[in-house]
Amino acid sequence: MFKSIPMRVVGLALVLAAAAGCSSKKAAIYEHENFDDSGTFSRNYPVTDSASCEAARRALLSQGYIITSSDPKLVSGHKSFQQTGENHMEISFSVVCTEDGTTEHHATVFANALQDKYALKKTNNSASLGVGVLGSVSMPIGSSDDSMVKVASETVTSAKFYERFFALVELFLPKEVKAAAHIPDKPKTDLGVPEPKAAPAPLTPESSAEPAPAPEAAKAAEVAPAASEPVAPPPEAAPISSTPSTEPAPSAETITPPANPSDMAPPSEPIPAMPISGQ
């Protein structure tokens, strides 16, 4: 029985040594850093460093990032994301623009994004109650404080993430520079930039295959008789009568003078004398 105990101890020691050897084979996190020029975090543009940083600043502003730096060769911004009620994430963007040292004054843009994760933590408050005999006694109070605490921080290494960013930077480069460098313009909808909507065209009635007949032609078609019936002549128009004048019409009665003037009756009233023009 006494000989079996050391064997168990030896067996346990061998198992622990094997486990320690397996754990030591795990590579450290810095072993993944190859420091090769993969082109994920940098791009070259045929513009100056200040012009390339201005395009990067406009690209971040178009996506809702808050710019926190005013250096013409350094752009920094951040954007917040609320995933759930207790989880919060923030992406911090840093862009550095440097000249490549050639006579053409081209620039290299380096971009780096860092995402920080926050979680809601609750802290209970407690108070101390002093008693003369027992000393101080800590008694919890029902209140608690809520605060966002950073729980993780990681650099974004997705190649597609930076490809979309650098493609958007190309969109905000000067047009004459892109034309000289033969850089094609990509659709704005593919890069997340809304295009201006065109004004709607005025509504026009649909044109029919045959034009509608005029109202006069339609009436003539209704009044016109069939081809087999005789056509009646149009009725004669009534003569236009002139309006009667206001002067009285002459009397139709004729007056005949008497044959003997002496037979005429004397006038009932005296005839006034004619005035003399010489006086």
C-alpha positions as a LaTeX table, in Angstrom:
\begin{tabular}{lrrr}
\hline
Residue & $x$ (\AA) & $y$ (\AA) & $z$ (\AA) \\
\hline
Met1 & 0.00 & 0.00 & 0.00 \\
Phe2 & 2.86 & 2.33 & 0.79 \\
Lys3 & 4.41 & 1.67 & $-2.62$ \\
Ser4 & 1.25 & 2.67 & $-4.51$ \\
Ile5 & 1.13 & 6.19 & $-3.12$ \\
Pro6 & 4.36 & 7.42 & $-4.74$ \\
Met7 & 3.21 & 6.02 & $-8.09$ \\
Arg8 & 0.04 & 8.08 & $-7.94$ \\
Val9 & 2.01 & 11.18 & $-7.14$ \\
Val10 & 4.36 & 10.53 & $-10.05$ \\
Gly11 & 1.45 & 10.00 & $-12.42$ \\
Leu12 & $-0.17$ & 13.25 & $-11.34$ \\
Ala13 & 3.09 & 15.10 & $-11.80$ \\
Leu14 & 3.43 & 13.76 & $-15.34$ \\
Val15 & $-0.10$ & 14.89 & $-16.23$ \\
Leu16 & 0.57 & 18.38 & $-14.89$ \\
Ala17 & 3.84 & 18.58 & $-16.81$ \\
Ala18 & 2.12 & 17.53 & $-20.04$ \\
Ala19 & $-0.57$ & 20.15 & $-19.54$ \\
Ala20 & 2.03 & 22.82 & $-18.90$ \\
Gly21 & 3.90 & 21.80 & $-22.05$ \\
Cys22 & 0.75 & 22.06 & $-24.17$ \\
Ser23 & $-0.08$ & 25.47 & $-22.79$ \\
Ser24 & 3.41 & 26.77 & $-23.52$ \\
Lys25 & 3.05 & 25.93 & $-27.23$ \\
Lys26 & 0.32 & 28.57 & $-27.65$ \\
Ala27 & 1.80 & 31.50 & $-29.59$ \\
Ala28 & 1.71 & 34.95 & $-28.10$ \\
Ile29 & $-0.50$ & 37.60 & $-29.61$ \\
Tyr30 & 2.45 & 39.60 & $-30.97$ \\
Glu31 & 3.57 & 36.60 & $-33.00$ \\
His32 & 0.79 & 37.42 & $-35.48$ \\
Glu33 & 2.40 & 40.77 & $-36.28$ \\
Asn34 & 4.30 & 40.11 & $-39.50$ \\
Phe35 & 4.95 & 43.80 & $-40.34$ \\
Asp36 & 4.43 & 43.16 & $-44.03$ \\
Asp37 & 3.19 & 45.74 & $-46.50$ \\
Ser38 & $-0.28$ & 44.29 & $-47.04$ \\
Gly39 & $-1.80$ & 47.64 & $-48.06$ \\
Thr40 & $-4.76$ & 47.27 & $-45.70$ \\
Phe41 & $-4.16$ & 50.47 & $-43.77$ \\
Ser42 & $-2.63$ & 52.73 & $-46.47$ \\
Arg43 & $-3.28$ & 54.08 & $-49.95$ \\
Asn44 & $-1.42$ & 56.38 & $-52.37$ \\
Tyr45 & $-3.21$ & 59.31 & $-54.02$ \\
Pro46 & $-2.00$ & 61.69 & $-56.78$ \\
Val47 & $-2.62$ & 64.76 & $-54.60$ \\
Thr48 & $-0.81$ & 66.62 & $-51.87$ \\
Asp49 & $-0.98$ & 65.58 & $-48.24$ \\
Ser50 & $-3.32$ & 68.42 & $-47.28$ \\
Ala51 & $-5.70$ & 67.66 & $-50.17$ \\
Ser52 & $-5.78$ & 63.95 & $-49.33$ \\
Cys53 & $-6.52$ & 64.67 & $-45.65$ \\
Glu54 & $-9.29$ & 67.06 & $-46.68$ \\
Ala55 & $-10.85$ & 64.26 & $-48.76$ \\
Ala56 & $-10.55$ & 61.89 & $-45.77$ \\
Arg57 & $-12.19$ & 64.46 & $-43.50$ \\
Arg58 & $-15.11$ & 64.85 & $-45.91$ \\
Ala59 & $-15.45$ & 61.07 & $-46.17$ \\
Leu60 & $-15.74$ & 60.69 & $-42.38$ \\
Leu61 & $-18.17$ & 63.60 & $-42.12$ \\
Ser62 & $-20.41$ & 62.04 & $-44.76$ \\
Gln63 & $-20.73$ & 58.91 & $-42.60$ \\
Gly64 & $-21.66$ & 60.68 & $-39.35$ \\
Tyr65 & $-18.23$ & 60.79 & $-37.65$ \\
Ile66 & $-17.49$ & 63.67 & $-35.28$ \\
Ile67 & $-14.16$ & 65.30 & $-36.21$ \\
Thr68 & $-12.02$ & 66.17 & $-33.19$ \\
Ser69 & $-8.77$ & 67.42 & $-34.83$ \\
Ser70 & $-8.04$ & 70.50 & $-36.95$ \\
Asp71 & $-4.55$ & 69.60 & $-38.21$ \\
Pro72 & $-4.42$ & 69.73 & $-42.06$ \\
Lys73 & $-2.29$ & 66.55 & $-42.10$ \\
Leu74 & $-4.07$ & 64.63 & $-39.32$ \\
Val75 & $-7.75$ & 63.75 & $-39.08$ \\
Ser76 & $-9.35$ & 62.20 & $-36.00$ \\
Gly77 & $-12.99$ & 61.35 & $-35.49$ \\
His78 & $-15.28$ & 59.02 & $-33.59$ \\
Lys79 & $-18.76$ & 57.55 & $-33.95$ \\
Ser80 & $-20.97$ & 55.89 & $-31.34$ \\
Phe81 & $-23.16$ & 52.79 & $-31.72$ \\
Gln82 & $-25.79$ & 51.64 & $-29.23$ \\
Gln83 & $-26.13$ & 47.88 & $-29.69$ \\
Thr84 & $-28.39$ & 47.07 & $-26.73$ \\
Gly85 & $-29.57$ & 48.80 & $-23.60$ \\
Glu86 & $-26.48$ & 47.68 & $-21.68$ \\
Asn87 & $-23.85$ & 47.49 & $-24.45$ \\
His88 & $-22.26$ & 50.46 & $-26.19$ \\
Met89 & $-19.55$ & 50.60 & $-28.86$ \\
Glu90 & $-17.47$ & 53.48 & $-30.18$ \\
Ile91 & $-15.19$ & 53.57 & $-33.25$ \\
Ser92 & $-12.31$ & 56.04 & $-33.23$ \\
Phe93 & $-10.78$ & 56.85 & $-36.62$ \\
Ser94 & $-7.28$ & 58.26 & $-37.10$ \\
Val95 & $-5.95$ & 59.33 & $-40.52$ \\
Val96 & $-2.40$ & 60.56 & $-41.18$ \\
Cys97 & $-1.36$ & 62.02 & $-44.55$ \\
Thr98 & 2.30 & 62.27 & $-45.58$ \\
Glu99 & 4.11 & 63.12 & $-48.82$ \\
Asp100 & 5.86 & 60.27 & $-50.61$ \\
Gly101 & 8.94 & 62.42 & $-51.33$ \\
Thr102 & 8.68 & 62.43 & $-55.13$ \\
Thr103 & 8.66 & 65.43 & $-57.44$ \\
Glu104 & 5.00 & 64.80 & $-58.30$ \\
His105 & 3.98 & 65.66 & $-54.71$ \\
His106 & 1.84 & 62.58 & $-54.21$ \\
Ala107 & 0.66 & 61.59 & $-50.73$ \\
Thr108 & 0.21 & 58.39 & $-48.74$ \\
Val109 & $-2.81$ & 58.12 & $-46.47$ \\
Phe110 & $-2.59$ & 55.89 & $-43.38$ \\
Ala111 & $-5.88$ & 54.99 & $-41.66$ \\
Asn112 & $-6.46$ & 53.19 & $-38.38$ \\
Ala113 & $-9.78$ & 52.43 & $-36.65$ \\
Leu114 & $-10.11$ & 51.42 & $-33.00$ \\
Gln115 & $-13.33$ & 50.02 & $-31.54$ \\
Asp116 & $-14.04$ & 50.29 & $-27.82$ \\
Lys117 & $-16.79$ & 48.30 & $-26.13$ \\
Tyr118 & $-18.58$ & 49.54 & $-23.04$ \\
Ala119 & $-20.94$ & 47.72 & $-20.68$ \\
Leu120 & $-23.37$ & 49.02 & $-18.09$ \\
Lys121 & $-22.18$ & 48.33 & $-14.54$ \\
Lys122 & $-24.23$ & 48.84 & $-11.41$ \\
Thr123 & $-22.56$ & 49.78 & $-8.13$ \\
Asn124 & $-24.45$ & 49.39 & $-4.85$ \\
Asn125 & $-24.01$ & 52.17 & $-2.29$ \\
Ser126 & $-23.54$ & 51.38 & 1.43 \\
Ala127 & $-23.33$ & 53.51 & 4.55 \\
Ser128 & $-21.60$ & 52.99 & 7.92 \\
Leu129 & $-23.58$ & 53.18 & 11.15 \\
Gly130 & $-21.57$ & 53.84 & 14.33 \\
Val131 & $-22.62$ & 52.08 & 17.55 \\
Gly132 & $-20.87$ & 52.85 & 20.82 \\
Val133 & $-20.46$ & 49.21 & 21.96 \\
Leu134 & $-20.21$ & 47.32 & 18.68 \\
Gly135 & $-18.29$ & 49.97 & 16.74 \\
Ser136 & $-19.11$ & 50.87 & 13.13 \\
Val137 & $-21.52$ & 48.61 & 11.24 \\
Ser138 & $-21.85$ & 48.80 & 7.45 \\
Met139 & $-25.50$ & 48.72 & 6.37 \\
Pro140 & $-26.38$ & 48.60 & 2.65 \\
Ile141 & $-28.71$ & 51.18 & 1.17 \\
Gly142 & $-31.05$ & 50.22 & $-1.64$ \\
Ser143 & $-29.68$ & 52.77 & $-4.17$ \\
Ser144 & $-27.19$ & 51.98 & $-6.97$ \\
Asp145 & $-25.22$ & 53.97 & $-9.56$ \\
Asp146 & $-25.20$ & 53.01 & $-13.25$ \\
Ser147 & $-22.09$ & 53.76 & $-15.30$ \\
Met148 & $-20.59$ & 52.68 & $-18.61$ \\
Val149 & $-17.30$ & 50.86 & $-18.16$ \\
Lys150 & $-14.89$ & 49.97 & $-20.97$ \\
Val151 & $-14.67$ & 46.21 & $-21.21$ \\
Ala152 & $-12.78$ & 45.73 & $-24.50$ \\
Ser153 & $-10.66$ & 47.65 & $-26.99$ \\
Glu154 & $-9.51$ & 46.29 & $-30.35$ \\
Thr155 & $-8.07$ & 47.60 & $-33.62$ \\
Val156 & $-10.26$ & 46.98 & $-36.66$ \\
Thr157 & $-8.32$ & 44.75 & $-39.08$ \\
Ser158 & $-11.03$ & 44.00 & $-41.65$ \\
Ala159 & $-9.68$ & 44.61 & $-45.17$ \\
Lys160 & $-13.18$ & 45.28 & $-46.56$ \\
Phe161 & $-13.76$ & 47.95 & $-43.92$ \\
Tyr162 & $-10.72$ & 49.96 & $-45.07$ \\
Glu163 & $-11.44$ & 49.31 & $-48.76$ \\
Arg164 & $-14.82$ & 50.99 & $-48.41$ \\
Phe165 & $-13.23$ & 53.92 & $-46.57$ \\
Phe166 & $-10.47$ & 54.50 & $-49.15$ \\
Ala167 & $-12.99$ & 54.17 & $-52.01$ \\
Leu168 & $-15.04$ & 56.91 & $-50.38$ \\
Val169 & $-11.93$ & 59.07 & $-50.04$ \\
Glu170 & $-11.40$ & 58.77 & $-53.81$ \\
Leu171 & $-14.90$ & 60.12 & $-54.34$ \\
Phe172 & $-14.02$ & 63.39 & $-52.55$ \\
Leu173 & $-10.77$ & 63.99 & $-54.44$ \\
Pro174 & $-10.74$ & 67.00 & $-56.84$ \\
Lys175 & $-12.33$ & 66.15 & $-60.18$ \\
Glu176 & $-9.48$ & 67.52 & $-62.26$ \\
Val177 & $-7.00$ & 65.36 & $-60.33$ \\
Lys178 & $-9.07$ & 62.22 & $-60.90$ \\
Ala179 & $-9.40$ & 63.04 & $-64.58$ \\
Ala180 & $-5.65$ & 63.49 & $-64.94$ \\
Ala181 & $-4.91$ & 60.25 & $-63.04$ \\
His182 & $-7.65$ & 58.33 & $-64.92$ \\
Ile183 & $-9.48$ & 57.39 & $-61.70$ \\
Pro184 & $-13.04$ & 56.31 & $-62.60$ \\
Asp185 & $-15.93$ & 57.72 & $-60.61$ \\
Lys186 & $-17.81$ & 55.08 & $-58.66$ \\
Pro187 & $-21.57$ & 55.31 & $-58.07$ \\
Lys188 & $-22.37$ & 57.20 & $-54.92$ \\
Thr189 & $-25.04$ & 54.71 & $-53.89$ \\
Asp190 & $-22.41$ & 51.96 & $-53.64$ \\
Leu191 & $-20.36$ & 54.09 & $-51.25$ \\
Gly192 & $-23.18$ & 55.13 & $-48.93$ \\
Val193 & $-23.58$ & 58.68 & $-50.27$ \\
Pro194 & $-27.15$ & 59.57 & $-51.34$ \\
Glu195 & $-27.58$ & 61.02 & $-54.81$ \\
Pro196 & $-29.73$ & 64.14 & $-55.33$ \\
Lys197 & $-33.22$ & 63.25 & $-56.46$ \\
Ala198 & $-34.33$ & 64.61 & $-59.83$ \\
Ala199 & $-37.40$ & 66.82 & $-60.01$ \\
Pro200 & $-40.49$ & 64.83 & $-60.97$ \\
Ala201 & $-41.68$ & 65.39 & $-64.53$ \\
Pro202 & $-45.10$ & 67.06 & $-64.92$ \\
Leu203 & $-47.94$ & 64.65 & $-65.44$ \\
Thr204 & $-49.13$ & 64.63 & $-69.07$ \\
Pro205 & $-52.31$ & 62.94 & $-70.25$ \\
Glu206 & $-51.71$ & 59.73 & $-72.11$ \\
Ser207 & $-51.84$ & 60.25 & $-75.86$ \\
Ser208 & $-54.35$ & 58.00 & $-77.57$ \\
Ala209 & $-53.61$ & 56.16 & $-80.80$ \\
Glu210 & $-56.08$ & 58.30 & $-82.81$ \\
Pro211 & $-56.74$ & 62.00 & $-82.13$ \\
Ala212 & $-60.18$ & 62.81 & $-80.78$ \\
Pro213 & $-62.47$ & 64.53 & $-83.35$ \\
Ala214 & $-63.26$ & 68.22 & $-82.93$ \\
Pro215 & $-66.62$ & 69.17 & $-81.37$ \\
Glu216 & $-67.83$ & 70.73 & $-84.65$ \\
Ala217 & $-66.92$ & 67.61 & $-86.61$ \\
Ala218 & $-68.73$ & 65.44 & $-84.04$ \\
Lys219 & $-71.89$ & 67.54 & $-84.34$ \\
Ala220 & $-71.70$ & 67.44 & $-88.13$ \\
Ala221 & $-71.32$ & 63.67 & $-87.99$ \\
Glu222 & $-74.45$ & 63.43 & $-85.81$ \\
Val223 & $-76.56$ & 65.76 & $-88.03$ \\
Ala224 & $-75.35$ & 64.35 & $-91.36$ \\
Pro225 & $-77.85$ & 61.79 & $-92.78$ \\
Ala226 & $-76.97$ & 58.40 & $-94.12$ \\
Ala227 & $-75.54$ & 58.11 & $-97.63$ \\
Ser228 & $-78.61$ & 56.27 & $-99.02$ \\
Glu229 & $-81.09$ & 59.04 & $-98.06$ \\
Pro230 & $-81.58$ & 62.24 & $-100.13$ \\
Val231 & $-80.11$ & 65.38 & $-98.70$ \\
Ala232 & $-82.71$ & 68.06 & $-98.02$ \\
Pro233 & $-81.77$ & 71.62 & $-98.93$ \\
Pro234 & $-81.15$ & 73.96 & $-96.04$ \\
Pro235 & $-84.08$ & 76.20 & $-95.08$ \\
Glu236 & $-84.10$ & 79.73 & $-96.48$ \\
Ala237 & $-83.11$ & 82.40 & $-94.08$ \\
Ala238 & $-85.76$ & 84.93 & $-93.15$ \\
Pro239 & $-85.25$ & 88.45 & $-94.55$ \\
Ile240 & $-83.77$ & 90.92 & $-92.15$ \\
Ser241 & $-86.32$ & 93.67 & $-91.39$ \\
Ser242 & $-85.17$ & 97.09 & $-90.40$ \\
Thr243 & $-86.48$ & 98.70 & $-87.27$ \\
Pro244 & $-89.25$ & 101.29 & $-87.82$ \\
Ser245 & $-88.20$ & 104.91 & $-87.55$ \\
Thr246 & $-89.63$ & 107.22 & $-84.95$ \\
Glu247 & $-90.97$ & 109.77 & $-87.50$ \\
Pro248 & $-94.72$ & 109.57 & $-88.02$ \\
Ala249 & $-95.82$ & 108.03 & $-91.29$ \\
Pro250 & $-97.59$ & 110.43 & $-93.73$ \\
Ser251 & $-101.37$ & 110.26 & $-93.69$ \\
Ala252 & $-103.00$ & 108.44 & $-96.57$ \\
Glu253 & $-105.90$ & 111.00 & $-96.67$ \\
Thr254 & $-105.73$ & 113.54 & $-99.58$ \\
Ile255 & $-107.01$ & 117.13 & $-99.24$ \\
Thr256 & $-108.54$ & 118.75 & $-102.33$ \\
Pro257 & $-108.66$ & 122.57 & $-102.46$ \\
Pro258 & $-112.13$ & 124.21 & $-103.05$ \\
Ala259 & $-112.98$ & 125.29 & $-106.55$ \\
Asn260 & $-114.19$ & 128.84 & $-105.51$ \\
Pro261 & $-112.03$ & 130.61 & $-102.92$ \\
Ser262 & $-114.93$ & 132.93 & $-102.01$ \\
Asp263 & $-116.87$ & 130.02 & $-100.66$ \\
Met264 & $-114.30$ & 129.50 & $-97.88$ \\
Ala265 & $-115.45$ & 130.28 & $-94.35$ \\
Pro266 & $-113.90$ & 133.26 & $-92.61$ \\
Pro267 & $-111.22$ & 132.43 & $-90.09$ \\
Ser268 & $-112.33$ & 132.26 & $-86.51$ \\
Glu269 & $-109.24$ & 134.12 & $-85.26$ \\
Pro270 & $-107.58$ & 137.22 & $-86.72$ \\
Ile271 & $-104.51$ & 136.72 & $-88.78$ \\
Pro272 & $-101.48$ & 138.55 & $-87.29$ \\
Ala273 & $-99.74$ & 141.09 & $-89.48$ \\
Met274 & $-96.42$ & 140.23 & $-91.04$ \\
Pro275 & $-93.44$ & 142.18 & $-89.63$ \\
Ile276 & $-91.79$ & 144.72 & $-91.87$ \\
Ser277 & $-88.14$ & 144.01 & $-92.40$ \\
Gly278 & $-87.26$ & 147.63 & $-93.38$ \\
Gln279 & $-88.12$ & 149.11 & $-89.93$ \\
\hline
\end{tabular}
